[in-house]
Amino acid sequence: MVTPRATDAEAHHRRGIALEQSGRLAEARAAFESALALLPHRALFHHSLARVHRFIPGDPRLPPMQALAQRMAALAAEDQVYLCFALGKAYADLGELDRAFRYYLHGNAVRRRSVTYDEAAALGFLQRIQRCITPQVVAARQGRGADSPLPIFILGMPRSGSTLVEQILASHPQVFGGGELRHFGEALVSAGIGQRYPDGVASLPEDSLRQASERYVAALRATAGPAAIRITDKMPTNYLFLGLIRLALPNAAIVHTRRDPVDCCLSNFTTLFAPGRLAYTYDLGELGRYYRGYDALMRHWRGVLPGAILDVHYEDLVTGFESAARRIVAHCGLDWHDACLRFYAARRQVQTASVSEVRQPVHAGAIGRWQAQKHLYEPLLKAMGMPA
């Protein structure tokens, strides 16, 4: 039976999520604390609060989580996951990195047991794309897409800086930030391409790419309205379809976000994604091997599509922000606007795991953190072919 107390707590939590996505982080923190005051043993609420709160020594928010961890084995699996990621964040804030990582290891291991992931199939798919979408296949299908310059595709591994890049662009008055859109994959399916990808691309009907591009652009327009000159599509996994994106929408801008490989992988490992998403991120070995497969695919695309992809390194945004931001804006065919420097002030909703980070100016705190803990990451480093 759901009690009024529980109902009120859930309402506070939902309000906190909405406030967090809108960038009102102090109000979100207050809403999560109101939820916890009613249901202090709800691990999900602790995890939500940890996302928007920076823990300090003597923090009164930590002991309730420590008390809950005393009976970790008695908690439901998903509660263990939420609590471990909350404690991992708390101890990382406090500089107790070994202790933090032990919680992340436990939380990821519990989540991995509930996830179906066929590693051979996932890596095989990346390799099949490279075999099937060759420079010759792309050259033979030029001119079959739509001329629209509307889309800006922002893609890459999750936690590589894609939300930051979108926030920079969405701060431009001529750009609408679309977020993570499923429109391109859906357009491929509706045009009969998705079911045949990648093996059937060489034998696609003459008009299928134009059908896909027109349906995609129509879906973008419905998302943003008629006034937008450019619309961002920040679905990270569109890197799987880069050959088709270029054929279907030759005038679209493509921005690929990159980050130090180990920093990127560890940021994935220490971020709790929605159930059912990114199944390769819950095991260090699987994560490292997937990264290598993704990286090989991106090298392939650069060879197939020379000059079409702008690589944006997260580290360049941190060390030379304005120069990197200007390069991104220019690549998208836009004149510079100073609002792009104040990306953290944009009030648009952000619904990704980076929701808190993009509400503050860039800083170097996330660069190279893994170097001090190499002894903990041996399975990841081995899978990536790096010395432990």
N, C-alpha and C positions, 0 to 999 in steps of 0.2 A: 504494500500500500504506500502510495506517495503522500507524504505529509505536507502540510502548508509550509513548514520550515524548509523542506527539500525543494519545493516549488519555488519559493522565494530565492533560495540559494542559486538554483539554476537560472533564474531570471537575472540575478546580479552577474552571473558568469557570462551569459549571452550578451548582456549589455557591455561587459568588459571587452569581449571579443570585438564587438562593433566599434567601440572607442579605440581599441588598439589598431584596428585596420584603418581608421581615419586619422591616425597619428596623434590622438589625444592620450598620450601614454600615462600622464599623471592621473587622469580620470579613470583610465583603464585599471591602473594599479589599485585605486580606491575601490572600484567595483569588484575586483578579484578578492580583495581583503574583506569586503562585505560578505561575499560568498563563503569565504573560509570561516568567518565568524559564526556563520550558521551551520556549516558542515566542515569542521576542522580536519576530519579524517578523509576528505575527498582528494585523492591523489591528483586527479585532473586539475583541480583548482590550484594546487601547489605548483604544478607545472606551468599553468598559465601565468601565475604571478611571477614565477622565476624568469619568464621571458622578458618581462617589462621592468624588472627590478634588478639593481646592482647590489649584491650583498657586500657588507662591510664587517670587519671584526666586531663580535658581540651582537650581531644582527638578531633581533628578536624573532625574525621570521624563520630562522634555521632550526631552533630546538623542536618545534612541532614536527618538522620533517624528520629529524633524527629520531624522535620518539616513534614515529610511524615506521621507520626503517628497522626498528628493533623487532618488529614482527613481520618482516618482509616475506618470509616463507608462507605466512598465512594469508597474504593478500592475493587477490585475483591477478592473473597474469598481466592484464592491461594496466591494472593499478601499479604493479611492480614497475612496468615500463615508464609510466608517467612520473612515479616517484624517483626512479633512478635518474631520469633525465633532468628532473628538477634539482636533485642533489648534485649531479654532475655540474650543472651550471653554477650552483651556489659555491661549491668548492673551487671551481675554476676562477670565479670572481675573487675568492679569498687567496688565490695563489697556491692552493694545495692541489697541485696538478696530478700527482700520482693518485691521490684519493679520489679526485674527480673522475679520472679515467677508469678506475675500478668500477665506479657506478655506471659509467657509460658502457663498459664491457658487459656488465650484467644486464642492463636494460636492453641493449641490442641483442644479446643472446636470447632473452625471453621473447622479444618481438620476432626474431628469426625463426623460432620454432612454430610460429603461427603463419608464416609466409610461405607461399609456393613460389619457388624460383628455380627454373631450369637453366643452369649456367651454360651448359653446352649449347642449348638452343639460342640463348641471348647472344653469346659470343659468335655463334655460327651465323646469326642474322646479320651482324655487323660485317662479317667477312663476305657473305653473299652479296651484300650491297656493293662492295668494292669489285667483286667479280662481274656483276651484272651492269652496273652503271659506269661504263667506260667513257673516255673522251670520244670514241667513235660513235657510241650510242647517243651521246648528247649532241654531237655535231650533226647527226642525221635527223634530229628532231627540232632543230632551231626553227623559230618563226611560227610555231603552232600555238603559242600562248596569247595572253592579253597584254596590252600596252600600259596598263595602269601603273603609275608610280606610287599609288597610295600606301602599300604596305612597307613597314620597316620590320624585318625579322631580326629578333634578338635571341640568340641561341647559344648553347654550350652546356657544359656540365652544370648541374645544380650547384649553388653556393660558389659560383665563379665570378660574381659581380653583375649578373644580368639584371637584377632588380635595380641596382644602382644606375646602370646605363639607361634603363627605361625611365627611371625617375628624372635623370638629366634631360632626356629628350621630351618627356611629358611636361616638363617645366617650360618648354618652348610654346609660345602662344599658337603656333600652327600645327601642333602635334597633339593627338589624343592618345593617352596611354591605355591600351586595350587590355593589358595584363596577359595572363596565360590562357590563350584561346585554343580551342580544339578545332577551329574552323578549317584549317588546311587539311588535316587528316580526314575530317568529315567530307570535305569536297572531293578528295581522292576516292573515297568509298562511293559517294553518290555518282561519280563519273565512271565507276567501274574499274578504277585503277588500283585502289587500295588492296583489293583481294588478289591482285596479280603482282604485287610488289614484293621483292624487286625483280623476280625471275621473268615476269611477263612484260617488262617495260620495253624491251626491244621489239615487241610485236603489238604495241598499243594501236588501237584505231586512230585514224588521222585526226579526228576532232575531239578526242577525249581530254587532251591537255587544255584546250580552250574551254571546254565545258567545266573542268575543274577550276580553272582560273576565274571564270565568270561567276561561278557559285561562291567561290571564296571571297571575291571582292564584294559581292552583294551581301554576304554575311558580315563583312567588315563594316560596310556602310550602315547596316542595321544596328551594329553595335555602337557606332560613334555618331551617327547622324550625318547630314549632308555637308556640314560646314568644315569638317576637318580636311586639311590638305595632306597630312600624313597620319597614319595610325600604326602604333606599335603592336606587334604580336610577339609576346615574350614566352612562348611555349619552348622550354629548353630543348626538348627532344626533337624539335624540327630539324636538328642536325642529321637525323636519319633520312630526310627527304631533300637535301640540298640540291641534288641534281634536278629533281622535278620542280623545285621552287624556281630555279633559274630558268628552266624551260617554260614553265607556266606563266611566270611573272618576271620577264627579263629586266624590267625597269625597277623592280623592288630593290630596296637597300637591304643588305645582309651584314649584320654585326655579330661577330663571334667573340664571346667573352672567355678569357683565359685567366688562370691563376696558377701560382706555384702548385704542382701536382699533389704534393703531400698535404699542403695547407688545404687544398680543395677537397681532397678525400677525407681528411680529418674533420673538416667542417660538415661534410655530409654525415659522417659517423656520429657526430655529436649533436646533430639536429634531428628531432623527431618529426618525421613526415607523416602525413595522413595515412591511415591503414590502407594497404593495397597499392601504395605508390613506391617506386624506386626500391624494389625488392633486393637489389644487389648491394644496398648500403648498410646492411646489418651484420656483415661479417667482413673483417679486415682483408682477408685473402680474396674473397669474391669482389669486394670493392676495388682493390688494386688491379685485379685482372680485367674488370670491366673498364676501368679508366684506360688501361693500355689499349683495349679494343676500340674505345671511343677515339683516343688520340690517333690511332692508325687510320680510322675512318676520316678524321679531319685532315690528315696529311693527304689522303686520297682525294678529297674534295678540292684541296688547293691545287692539285695537279690537274684535275678535271675542269675546274672553273678558275683559271688564272685571273687574278685581279678583281674578282667579284666579291671576295669576302674581306671585310675589315676585321683584323684581329685586334682586340682591345685587351690589354693586360691590366688586371686589377692593380698590380703593383705600380704601373704607370699612372693610374688614376690617383693613387695615394701620394706618390712622390712629385707628380707634375700635373695636378688636377686640371688646371685651365687649358693647358696645351692639349691634353688628352680629350677633354670635353669638346674643344673646338674641332678637333679632328673627327670626332664622332658626328657632330652636327653637320660639318661640311660633307662628309661621306653620304649623308642622307639628303643632300641637295638643298639644304636650308641655309639661310643667312644666320649669322650668329646673333644670339639674344642673351643679354646678361642674366636673365632669369634662370638660365641653365646653371649658373654658378650657385644659385640658392635652391638647389633641388630639394634639400631637406625641409624647406618651408612649404612645398606643394601640399595641398590639402586633399589630394585625390586618395581614394582607398587603395591600400596595398594589402593583398591577401596571401602573400608568400611568407616563407620562413624568415625573410629579411625585413619584415615589417618594422622592427625597432631600429635596425641599423641605418635604414635610409631616412630616418628622421633626425639624423645628426650629421655634421660635416665628416668627411672622410678622415681617417687616422690610420696610423701604421700598426695599431695594436694587434691586428690579426695576421701580420706577415711574419713567417718564420717561427711561429710558436712551437712547432714540432721539434725543433733542433734540440731543445733541452730534455726531451723525453724519448729519444730514439729507442731506448731499451724497451719501451712499451709497445712499439709499433712494428716489431720485427715481422709479423705475418704480412702487414701492408707493404713494407719496404721490399720484402722478398718477392711478393706478387708483382710489384712494380719494377723489379729488376734493379733495385737500388741497394747499396751496402747498408746493413743494419748498424 
